[in-house]
Amino acid sequence: MVANKQAGVSRRAFLAASAAGLGLLSLPAWAQLDIEITGVGSQLFPISVPAFSGTGSAPGSLSSVIAADLVRSGKFRQVGSTAEVSYAQVLNPDPQAFRAENSNAAVIGSIAPKGAGRWEISCKLLDVVSGKLLDNFVNTSTTGNLRMAAHQIADRIYFRLTGTPGCFASRIAYVQNRGGVYELVIADSDGENPRVALRSREPIISPTWAPNGTSLAYVSFESRKPVVYIHELMSGHRRVVANFPGNNSAPAFSPDGSRLAVALSRDGGTQIYLMSTRGGSATRFTTGAGINTEPVFSPDGAWIYFTSDRGGNPQIYRKPVSGGKASRVTFSVGYAVSPALSPDGKKLAYIARSRGGFQVNVLDLASGSNMAVTKTSGDESPSFSPNGELIVYATVSGRQGVLAMASADGSMSSRLRSRGGSIREPAWGPLIR
């Protein structure tokens, strides 16, 4: 199980990571990600998102961010003009103008300076078919938070039109290799606004978000062995939480953020242990022969899902946090690793080996229905979006590591290609409120 993936840099490879440069550092523009949509759903909702009134004097285009978010979801297609609307159109939207563009809904807004680096954003969501307003609100934002404000507007529109919460006002963490230097990068959900949390001459593995989104746990090498750290993103401060004899790997936060599940080899074979996020002692959770690793808590905190080769080939198992026997979860494939649970706990994403390659599969835990949701073949590290609609994962394109996204039902996929290096090890963080 482990040896197969150690040929590359993955969360299952224990490689040295010598840290240098803490805190969040801005990356140059060429280190950001380009998004290429490679598949879409069969039925897309036509929506108009013209430039907001006042965009010409604002630092960036809110409407462009909003439209890109909606299109990237795989449920919408942008139609009509993207030219800046007049303030009169914002005050009194004309549904007939958007009907001529074959649009079913329109996002119409304005942005105006309020002094001291603040902006007032007015936005309306118009049902073009009925001519009724579905939403009408006013927000304020600082210059530095305008892109995140646009993501939050996109989330609000997505919810109004689909009934499902959005996922755009969130961040992803990933590891990027640029010229032999590895960086733990934090970016917006669309890959923009990337910042470096950790820089190393050796690979960084297993980043995972705390439930409140303020910190990350990861594995790094400081003393010629893998050690688990928790890294506070605002201050750049980090601290050791697991430094036991042998390997310390695969950290996972409990839903309340108070505990970690970690994979330790301190007693010989790799087993899963539970411990406080403050560090200290660790209590063994799994038993038996073989490798038990890659733990993840269920959203309700009642179960831990994990990868084990106790039956021969690696499969996904689960065990009650309160104690008891472990039971096998995956049966449809001969090789299953890297479990990830949807936020509602109803779906399990994992990596399955098929026809010599590795693909993201999604298992409905209630019905047992299983399907491959990607068409790539070098997939790793699936991670659900905060609303459970999308999955970000690492894959390979032209010998370069790239990030990709797929809808949980397999109807849409997109690719986030780095302009500056090979990227992998994604982890999707919680919504930013």
C-alpha positions in Angstrom: 0.0 0.0 0.0 2.6 2.5 1.0 5.3 1.4 -1.3 3.2 1.9 -4.4 2.8 5.6 -3.7 6.3 6.3 -2.4 7.5 6.5 -6.0 6.1 10.1 -6.0 5.7 12.8 -3.4 2.4 12.0 -1.6 0.9 12.1 1.9 1.8 8.5 2.2 5.5 9.1 1.6 7.6 10.1 4.6 10.1 12.6 3.2 12.2 15.2 4.9 10.8 18.7 5.1 13.2 21.3 6.4 11.2 24.4 7.2 12.3 28.0 6.4 10.2 31.1 6.4 7.0 31.0 8.5 4.0 33.2 8.2 2.0 34.0 5.0 4.0 35.4 2.1 2.4 36.6 -1.1 3.3 34.7 -4.2 4.0 36.3 -7.6 1.2 36.3 -10.1 2.9 33.6 -12.2 2.6 31.2 -9.3 -1.2 31.4 -9.3 -3.5 28.8 -10.9 -5.2 28.8 -14.3 -8.7 27.1 -14.3 -9.6 25.0 -17.3 -13.1 23.5 -17.4 -12.8 20.1 -19.1 -16.3 18.9 -18.6 -19.7 20.3 -17.6 -23.1 19.1 -16.7 -25.7 18.4 -19.4 -28.1 21.1 -18.3 -26.7 24.5 -17.4 -28.8 27.4 -16.0 -28.3 30.6 -18.2 -27.4 33.6 -16.1 -26.3 37.2 -16.9 -23.6 38.8 -14.8 -22.8 42.2 -16.3 -20.0 44.3 -14.7 -21.2 46.2 -11.7 -21.8 49.9 -11.9 -18.6 51.6 -10.7 -16.3 48.8 -11.7 -14.2 51.2 -13.8 -13.0 53.0 -10.6 -12.8 49.9 -8.4 -9.7 47.7 -7.8 -10.9 44.6 -9.7 -14.1 43.3 -11.1 -16.6 41.7 -8.7 -18.8 40.4 -11.4 -15.9 38.5 -13.1 -15.2 36.6 -9.8 -19.0 35.9 -9.3 -19.5 34.7 -12.8 -16.4 32.5 -12.7 -17.5 30.9 -9.4 -21.0 30.1 -10.8 -19.6 28.6 -14.0 -17.0 26.6 -12.2 -19.8 24.9 -10.1 -20.9 23.1 -13.3 -24.5 24.3 -12.9 -24.5 27.6 -14.7 -23.4 29.2 -18.0 -22.9 32.9 -18.4 -24.8 34.6 -21.2 -25.3 38.2 -22.4 -23.1 41.3 -22.2 -20.4 41.7 -19.6 -20.2 45.5 -20.1 -20.7 47.7 -17.1 -24.3 48.5 -16.3 -25.5 52.0 -15.4 -26.6 52.9 -11.9 -30.1 53.6 -13.3 -30.2 49.9 -14.4 -29.2 48.9 -10.8 -32.0 51.0 -9.3 -34.6 49.7 -11.8 -33.5 46.4 -13.5 -35.3 45.8 -16.8 -36.0 42.1 -17.2 -36.8 42.5 -20.9 -33.2 43.5 -21.6 -32.0 40.2 -20.1 -34.8 38.2 -21.8 -33.3 39.3 -25.1 -30.0 37.6 -23.9 -31.9 34.3 -23.3 -31.1 34.6 -19.6 -33.2 33.1 -16.8 -31.6 35.2 -14.0 -29.4 38.3 -13.8 -27.0 39.6 -11.1 -27.0 43.4 -11.2 -24.9 45.5 -8.8 -22.9 48.5 -8.0 -19.7 49.3 -6.1 -18.8 52.7 -4.6 -16.0 54.0 -2.4 -16.9 54.8 1.1 -13.5 56.2 2.2 -10.7 54.8 4.4 -10.2 51.9 2.0 -13.8 50.7 2.3 -16.4 49.9 -0.4 -20.2 49.6 -0.5 -21.5 46.8 -2.6 -25.2 46.7 -3.7 -26.5 43.6 -5.4 -29.8 42.4 -6.8 -30.7 39.0 -8.1 -33.4 39.2 -10.7 -35.7 36.4 -11.9 -35.8 37.3 -15.6 -38.7 35.0 -16.4 -41.1 36.5 -13.8 -39.5 39.9 -13.5 -39.4 39.5 -9.7 -36.4 40.2 -7.4 -35.1 37.1 -5.7 -32.6 39.0 -3.5 -31.6 42.6 -2.8 -28.8 43.4 -0.3 -26.0 45.8 0.5 -22.5 44.8 1.9 -19.4 46.7 2.8 -15.8 45.5 2.3 -12.3 46.6 2.6 -10.1 46.8 -0.5 -8.1 43.7 0.6 -11.3 41.6 1.0 -13.1 42.5 -2.2 -12.4 39.2 -3.9 -13.6 37.3 -0.8 -16.7 39.5 -0.8 -17.4 38.5 -4.4 -17.1 34.8 -3.4 -19.6 35.4 -0.6 -22.0 37.0 -3.1 -21.6 34.1 -5.4 -22.4 31.8 -2.5 -25.5 33.7 -1.7 -26.7 33.6 -5.3 -25.9 29.9 -5.6 -28.1 29.3 -2.6 -31.0 31.4 -3.8 -31.0 29.6 -7.2 -30.2 26.0 -6.1 -31.3 25.8 -2.5 -27.8 24.4 -1.6 -25.2 26.5 0.2 -22.3 27.6 -1.9 -18.6 26.8 -1.4 -16.8 29.7 -3.0 -15.9 31.7 0.1 -13.4 29.2 1.3 -9.8 28.4 0.8 -7.7 25.4 -0.4 -4.3 24.4 0.8 -1.9 22.6 -1.4 1.8 21.8 -1.8 3.7 23.2 -4.8 7.1 22.3 -6.0 8.9 25.2 -7.8 12.4 24.4 -8.9 13.0 21.9 -6.1 11.5 24.2 -3.4 8.3 23.0 -1.8 5.7 25.4 -0.5 2.6 24.9 1.5 0.2 27.4 -0.2 -3.1 28.8 0.9 -5.3 30.2 -1.8 -8.9 31.2 -2.5 -11.2 28.3 -3.7 -10.5 29.5 -7.3 -6.7 29.3 -6.9 -6.3 33.0 -6.7 -4.7 35.1 -3.9 -2.1 32.4 -3.1 0.1 32.8 0.0 2.9 30.7 1.3 2.5 29.3 4.9 5.7 27.1 4.8 8.7 26.9 2.5 11.0 23.9 2.4 13.8 22.3 0.4 12.2 18.9 0.9 8.6 17.8 0.4 5.7 18.7 2.7 2.9 16.2 3.2 -0.5 15.7 4.7 -1.9 19.2 5.2 -5.3 19.2 6.8 -7.5 22.1 8.0 -8.7 22.7 11.6 -12.6 22.9 11.6 -12.5 26.7 12.3 -10.2 27.4 9.4 -7.5 29.2 11.4 -4.8 26.6 11.4 -3.4 23.6 9.5 -1.8 20.4 10.7 0.9 18.9 8.5 3.9 16.6 8.6 7.4 18.0 8.4 10.9 16.7 9.0 13.1 18.7 11.5 15.1 15.9 13.2 15.5 13.4 10.4 12.1 11.9 11.2 8.4 12.9 10.4 6.8 15.1 13.0 3.3 16.5 13.1 2.9 20.2 13.5 -0.1 22.6 13.9 0.5 25.9 12.1 -1.5 29.0 13.0 -2.1 30.9 9.8 -2.5 34.4 11.1 0.6 34.6 13.2 2.7 32.0 11.4 3.4 30.3 14.8 3.6 26.6 14.7 4.1 23.9 17.4 4.9 20.2 17.6 2.0 18.0 18.6 3.2 14.5 17.7 6.9 13.7 18.0 7.0 10.1 19.2 9.6 7.4 18.3 9.2 6.3 14.7 7.0 7.9 12.1 4.3 10.5 13.0 2.0 11.0 10.1 -1.5 11.6 8.6 -3.1 14.1 11.1 -6.8 14.6 11.2 -8.8 17.0 13.3 -11.9 15.9 15.3 -15.1 18.0 14.3 -14.8 20.1 17.5 -11.1 20.7 16.9 -10.0 19.4 20.3 -8.4 16.1 19.2 -6.2 14.7 16.5 -6.1 11.2 15.0 -2.6 10.4 13.9 -0.8 7.4 12.4 2.2 6.4 14.5 4.8 3.6 14.2 6.1 3.9 17.7 5.1 0.4 18.6 6.4 -1.2 15.4 3.7 -1.3 12.7 1.8 1.8 11.8 -1.4 2.2 13.9 -3.9 5.1 14.5 -3.8 6.9 17.8 -5.9 9.7 19.4 -4.4 12.7 21.2 -5.2 16.3 22.2 -4.4 19.1 19.7 -2.3 20.6 22.5 0.0 17.6 22.3 0.9 15.2 25.1 0.2 11.5 25.3 -1.5 9.5 22.6 -4.0 6.6 23.1 -3.9 3.7 20.6 -7.1 3.4 18.6 -6.5 0.6 16.1 -5.1 -2.9 16.7 -4.0 -5.9 14.7 -1.4 -6.6 12.1 -0.8 -4.6 9.0 -0.8 -0.9 8.3 -3.6 1.3 9.6 -3.3 4.9 8.4 -5.0 7.9 6.8 -7.7 8.5 9.5 -10.6 10.9 9.1 -13.4 11.6 11.6 -17.0 11.5 10.5 -18.7 14.9 10.7 -20.6 13.9 13.8 -17.4 12.7 15.5 -18.8 9.2 16.1 -16.6 7.3 13.7 -13.1 7.2 12.3 -12.6 6.0 8.7 -9.2 4.8 7.8 -7.1 2.8 5.3 -5.9 -0.6 6.3 -4.4 -3.6 4.6 -5.5 -6.0 7.3 -7.4 -8.1 4.8 -4.5 -8.2 2.2 -5.1 -5.3 -0.2 -5.7 -1.9 1.2 -9.4 -1.0 1.8 -11.3 1.6 3.8 -12.6 0.6 7.2 -14.4 2.5 10.0 -14.5 2.1 13.8 -16.5 3.8 16.5 -14.6 6.5 18.3 -16.1 5.2 21.5 -14.6 1.8 20.9 -15.6 -1.5 19.3 -14.7 -3.5 16.2 -13.6 -2.1 12.9 -15.8 -2.9 9.8 -14.9 -2.8 6.2 -16.6 -0.1 4.1 -15.3 -0.5 0.5 -16.1 -3.6 -1.5 -16.5 -2.5 -5.1 -12.8 -2.3 -5.9 -9.7 -4.3 -5.1 -7.7 -1.4 -3.9 -9.0 1.6 -1.9 -7.1 4.3 0.0 -7.3 8.0 1.1 -10.8 8.3 2.5 -12.6 11.7 2.6 -16.1 12.2 3.9 -18.6 14.7 2.6 -19.7 17.4 5.2 -23.1 15.7 5.7 -21.4 12.3 6.3 -23.4 10.6 3.5 -20.7 10.1 0.9 -17.2 8.7 1.0 -14.6 9.8 -1.6 -11.5 7.7 -2.0 -8.8 6.7 -4.4 -9.4 3.3 -6.2 -7.0 1.5 -8.5 -8.6 0.7 -11.8 -6.9 -0.6 -15.0 -3.5 0.2 -13.6 -4.4 3.8 -12.8 -5.8 5.6 -9.8 -9.2 7.4 -9.9 -11.4 9.3 -7.4 -14.5 7.2 -6.5 -17.5 8.2 -4.5 -19.5 5.8 -2.4 -23.0 6.5 -1.1 -22.7 5.1 2.4 -26.5 4.4 2.7 -27.2 2.6 -0.6 -23.7 1.2 -1.3 -23.8 2.8 -4.8 -20.2 3.4 -6.0 -18.9 5.3 -9.1 -15.7 6.7 -10.5 -16.2 10.5 -10.8 -12.9 11.3 -12.6 -11.5 10.3 -16.0 -7.9 11.0 -15.0 -5.6 8.1 -14.0 -3.0 9.5 -11.5 -5.4 10.8 -8.8 -4.5 11.4 -5.2 -5.8 13.1 -2.0 -9.5 13.8 -2.6 -11.1 16.5 -0.4 -14.7 17.7 -0.4 -15.9 21.3 -0.7 -17.7 22.7 2.3 -21.1 22.1 0.7 -20.2 18.6 -0.5 -20.9 19.4 -4.2 -17.3 19.4 -5.4 -14.2 17.4 -4.8 -10.7 18.8 -5.2 -7.9 16.3 -5.9 -4.4 16.0 -7.2 -3.6 14.3 -10.5 -1.0 14.3 -13.2 -1.0 16.1 -16.6 2.0 16.0 -18.9 4.2 14.7 -16.1 3.3 17.7 -14.0 1.2 17.5 -10.8 -2.0 19.6 -11.1 -5.1 20.1 -9.0 -8.4 19.2 -10.4 -12.0 19.4 -9.3 -14.9 17.1 -10.0 -18.6 17.2 -9.0 -19.5 14.5 -6.5 -21.9 13.0 -9.1 -19.2 12.9 -11.8 -21.1 15.3 -14.2 -18.4 18.0 -14.3 -14.7 18.4 -14.0 -12.2 21.2 -14.1 -8.5 21.6 -13.8 -6.4 24.1 -11.9 -3.0 24.3 -13.6 -0.1 26.0 -11.8 1.8 28.7 -13.7 4.9 28.1 -11.7 5.4 24.4 -10.7 4.0 21.0 -9.9 1.2 20.9 -7.3 -0.4 18.2 -5.2 -1.7 17.4 -1.7 -4.9 19.5 -1.7 -7.1 20.1 1.3 -10.4 22.2 1.0 -11.0 24.4 4.1 -14.3 25.5 5.7 -16.4 28.5 4.6 -15.2 31.9 5.6 -18.1 33.7 7.4 
